[in-house]
Amino acid sequence: MANETFTLIVVPEHHAAEVKRFRFHRRWLTQLGIVALALLLLAVGGFVHYFSVVGAANENPALRDENVKLKAELLAIRERLEHIGTTLDRVERFDQKLRAITLLSDPQRNLAMGPTESEPTTNLPASDNQFVRSKPSETPKALSEKLDKLSAEAVRQEQSLQELQAYFQDQRSLLASTPSVWPVRGWVTSDFGPRADPYTGERVMHAGLDIAGPHGKEVLAPSDGTVVFAGLEGGYGNVLVIDHGYGIKTRYGHLSSLRVKAGEKVKRGQLIAGLGNTGRSTGPHLHYEVRVNGIAQNPRKFILDE
């Protein structure tokens, strides 16, 4: 069978032309068929590979563009989460400060009268975000979890502020009497707490804030109240004392002038004195105290417009 041959006869149209015969062995035809099939398969494979490469080449720019877009969106989400977290952090500190003013009750009158101890969360630095701090390597899933956390925190803050709002509506008189603004703007040269006496050098308790400024600068009432003392008082020179009710009194020393007198009622923001250098003083400044039931408190606890 392997030596079997086939003859191909070619008959020309013209009778005079010679008839041609071509003889082929079966083995040759088989090998030719195998080669042709192999070439056909290679051609088909080449076409398939070519079109897949072309398709991938066309798809890559689109994928790159989509990848760049997704990265930009993730960056924007991280920045928004950072901003929301920082905002919630500020709200939290403000909420704590409001609660420090309102939640301590006077057992005699059953009314809030201000804090006696500092809250550890009220002095956090502004950059210490306790709710969220995004990292560039965070996955979308991690960002989603942080977003859920922020949403829950926002709901909690809203409830807390609603409670404070309801409390404030019921305590307008108290709030009007709480010394919650600066009596004068200037440089705080000496804070509340132990310090070295500028004259003796001994370690003593400083019961208020020393706020330096130009001589004669206006001193304003930080809240509503009644002047209970206006005059000279030893080393503090010209002194004013205002009773704001609810056990709260404020005291102002080293004044250059007194613009109100004892028994006079004052409103928040009203001019009451001029900043000065009277008494035992090393330069023009206001000595400002807040006392609750006679006990000196850090005035910063009450000031909301820092």
C-alpha positions in Angstrom: 0.0 0.0 0.0 2.9 2.4 0.8 4.2 2.0 -2.8 0.8 2.5 -4.3 0.9 5.2 -7.0 -1.6 7.6 -8.5 -1.4 9.0 -12.0 -2.7 12.4 -12.9 -3.4 12.7 -16.7 -3.5 16.2 -18.2 -5.3 16.3 -21.6 -4.8 19.6 -23.5 -7.6 21.1 -25.5 -5.7 20.9 -28.7 -5.6 17.3 -30.1 -2.2 17.8 -31.4 -0.7 18.6 -28.0 1.0 15.8 -26.0 -1.0 14.2 -23.2 1.0 14.6 -19.9 1.0 12.1 -17.1 2.1 12.8 -13.5 2.7 9.9 -11.2 2.5 10.3 -7.4 3.2 7.8 -4.7 0.6 7.5 -1.9 3.3 8.1 0.7 4.1 11.6 -0.9 0.4 12.6 -0.8 0.1 11.6 2.8 3.2 13.6 3.8 2.0 16.6 1.8 -1.4 16.5 3.5 0.2 16.4 6.9 2.4 19.4 6.1 -0.6 21.3 4.7 -2.6 20.6 7.8 0.3 21.7 10.1 0.7 24.9 8.1 -3.1 25.5 8.4 -3.0 25.0 12.1 0.0 27.3 12.5 -1.8 30.0 10.4 -5.0 29.7 12.5 -2.9 29.9 15.8 -1.0 32.9 14.5 -4.2 34.7 13.6 -5.7 34.0 17.0 -2.6 35.2 18.8 -2.4 38.3 16.7 -6.0 39.3 17.4 -5.5 38.6 21.2 -2.4 40.8 21.3 -4.2 43.6 19.4 -7.1 43.3 21.8 -4.9 43.5 24.8 -3.0 46.4 23.3 -6.2 48.3 22.8 -7.5 47.4 26.3 -4.3 48.4 28.3 -4.7 52.2 27.8 -8.3 52.0 29.0 -7.2 49.9 32.0 -4.4 52.4 32.8 -6.8 55.3 32.5 -9.3 53.5 34.8 -6.6 52.7 37.3 -5.4 56.3 37.4 -9.0 57.5 37.9 -9.6 55.0 40.7 -6.4 56.0 42.5 -7.5 59.7 42.3 -10.9 58.8 43.7 -9.3 56.8 46.5 -7.1 59.7 47.3 -10.1 62.1 47.4 -12.0 59.7 49.7 -9.0 59.5 52.1 -8.7 63.3 52.1 -12.5 63.6 52.8 -12.3 61.0 55.6 -9.3 62.9 57.1 -11.3 66.1 57.0 -14.4 64.6 58.5 -12.4 63.0 61.2 -10.6 66.2 62.1 -14.0 68.0 62.1 -15.5 65.4 64.4 -12.4 65.7 66.6 -13.0 69.4 67.0 -16.7 68.9 67.7 -15.8 66.3 70.3 -13.4 68.7 72.1 -16.0 71.5 72.0 -18.7 69.1 73.2 -16.4 68.2 76.2 -15.8 71.8 76.9 -19.5 72.6 76.9 -20.2 69.7 79.2 -17.4 70.8 81.5 -19.3 74.0 82.0 -22.8 72.6 82.2 -22.7 69.1 83.8 -21.3 69.9 87.3 -24.3 70.5 89.6 -24.5 72.8 92.6 -26.1 70.6 95.3 -27.5 73.7 97.1 -29.4 75.0 94.0 -29.4 72.0 91.7 -27.9 74.1 88.9 -24.8 73.7 86.8 -22.0 76.0 88.0 -18.8 75.1 86.1 -16.0 72.6 86.5 -13.7 72.0 89.4 -11.4 69.6 87.7 -10.0 69.6 84.2 -11.2 67.0 81.7 -8.4 65.0 80.2 -10.0 65.2 76.7 -10.4 69.0 76.6 -6.7 69.7 76.1 -6.0 67.4 73.1 -3.8 69.0 70.5 -5.7 69.9 67.3 -3.5 67.6 65.2 -4.3 64.5 67.4 -7.2 63.1 65.5 -8.7 60.4 67.7 -11.4 59.3 65.2 -9.6 58.6 61.9 -6.1 58.9 60.3 -6.0 57.5 56.8 -3.0 55.8 55.3 -2.1 55.8 51.6 -1.9 52.0 51.6 -5.4 51.5 52.9 -7.8 49.3 50.8 -11.3 50.4 49.8 -12.6 47.9 52.4 -10.6 49.6 55.2 -11.8 53.0 54.0 -15.4 51.8 54.0 -15.0 50.5 57.6 -13.6 53.9 58.7 -16.5 55.6 57.0 -18.9 53.4 59.0 -17.0 54.3 62.1 -17.2 58.1 61.3 -20.9 57.7 60.6 -21.6 56.1 63.9 -19.5 58.8 65.7 -21.4 61.5 63.8 -24.7 60.0 65.1 -23.3 59.9 68.6 -22.1 63.5 68.4 -25.5 64.6 67.0 -27.3 63.0 70.0 -24.9 64.6 72.4 -25.3 68.1 70.9 -29.1 67.7 70.9 -28.9 67.0 74.7 -26.7 70.1 75.1 -29.1 72.1 73.1 -32.0 71.1 75.2 -30.0 71.8 78.3 -29.0 75.3 77.0 -32.6 76.2 76.2 -33.5 75.4 79.8 -30.5 77.3 81.2 -30.4 80.6 79.4 -30.1 82.6 82.6 -27.1 80.5 83.7 -25.4 80.7 80.4 -25.8 84.5 80.3 -24.1 84.5 83.7 -21.2 82.2 82.8 -18.0 84.1 82.0 -17.5 82.4 78.7 -15.6 85.1 76.7 -12.3 86.9 77.1 -12.6 90.1 79.2 -9.7 91.6 77.1 -7.6 90.3 74.2 -3.8 90.3 74.7 -0.8 88.2 75.7 -1.3 85.7 78.5 1.9 86.3 80.4 1.1 84.2 83.4 -1.3 81.3 83.5 -3.4 79.8 86.3 -1.5 77.6 88.7 1.7 77.6 90.8 4.4 80.0 89.6 7.4 81.9 90.9 6.4 85.3 92.4 7.9 88.0 90.2 8.9 90.0 93.3 10.0 87.4 95.9 10.8 84.4 93.6 8.9 82.1 95.9 6.6 79.4 94.5 3.0 80.5 95.0 -0.4 79.8 93.6 -1.5 82.2 90.9 -5.3 82.3 91.1 -6.0 83.7 87.7 -4.7 84.8 84.3 -2.4 87.8 83.6 -3.3 89.3 80.2 -0.9 91.9 79.0 -1.9 94.7 76.7 -1.7 98.5 76.0 -2.4 100.8 79.0 -6.1 101.8 79.0 -7.3 99.0 76.7 -11.0 98.4 77.2 -11.9 95.6 79.6 -15.4 94.1 78.9 -17.7 92.1 81.1 -17.5 88.4 80.1 -21.1 87.7 81.2 -24.1 89.3 82.9 -23.9 90.1 86.6 -23.8 92.7 89.3 -20.8 94.7 90.5 -20.2 93.9 94.1 -16.9 95.8 94.6 -15.2 98.6 92.8 -12.1 100.2 94.4 -8.6 99.8 95.7 -7.5 96.4 97.1 -3.8 96.2 98.2 -1.3 94.9 95.7 -4.0 94.5 93.1 -4.6 98.2 92.8 -7.9 99.2 91.3 -10.1 96.1 91.5 -13.6 95.2 90.2 -15.6 92.1 91.4 -18.7 91.0 89.6 -21.2 88.5 91.0 -22.8 86.5 88.1 -25.1 84.4 90.3 -25.0 80.6 90.8 -22.0 81.0 93.0 -19.8 82.5 90.2 -17.8 85.7 90.7 -15.1 87.3 88.5 -12.3 89.6 89.7 -10.3 92.1 87.7 -7.1 93.6 89.1 -4.5 96.4 88.2 -7.1 98.4 86.4 -6.2 101.9 85.2 -9.8 103.1 85.5 -13.2 101.9 86.7 -16.2 102.5 84.4 -18.9 100.9 86.7 -19.6 101.2 90.4 -20.8 98.8 93.1 -24.4 97.8 92.8 -24.5 98.4 89.0 -25.8 95.6 86.7 -23.7 94.8 83.7 -24.3 92.8 80.5 -21.9 90.6 78.6 -19.7 92.7 76.4 -20.2 95.9 78.3 -17.2 98.2 79.0 -16.4 97.9 82.7 -12.8 99.2 83.1 -9.5 100.1 81.5 -6.4 97.8 81.6 -3.7 99.3 83.7 -0.6 99.0 85.9 -1.9 99.9 89.4 -0.9 98.1 92.6 2.1 95.7 92.6 2.5 95.2 88.9 5.5 94.8 86.6 3.7 96.3 83.5 0.3 97.0 82.1 -1.9 93.9 82.3 -5.2 92.6 83.6 -5.3 90.1 86.4 -8.5 88.0 85.8 -10.0 85.5 88.2 -13.0 83.2 88.1 -14.2 81.9 91.5 -17.0 79.3 92.1 -18.3 79.3 95.6 -15.2 81.2 96.6 -12.8 78.6 95.1 -10.5 79.9 92.3 -10.9 78.1 89.0 -8.9 78.2 85.8 -10.6 80.9 83.7 -9.7 79.0 80.5 -12.2 76.3 81.5 -15.0 78.8 80.9 -13.8 80.6 77.8 -15.4 79.2 74.7 -14.0 81.6 72.0 -10.4 80.4 72.2 
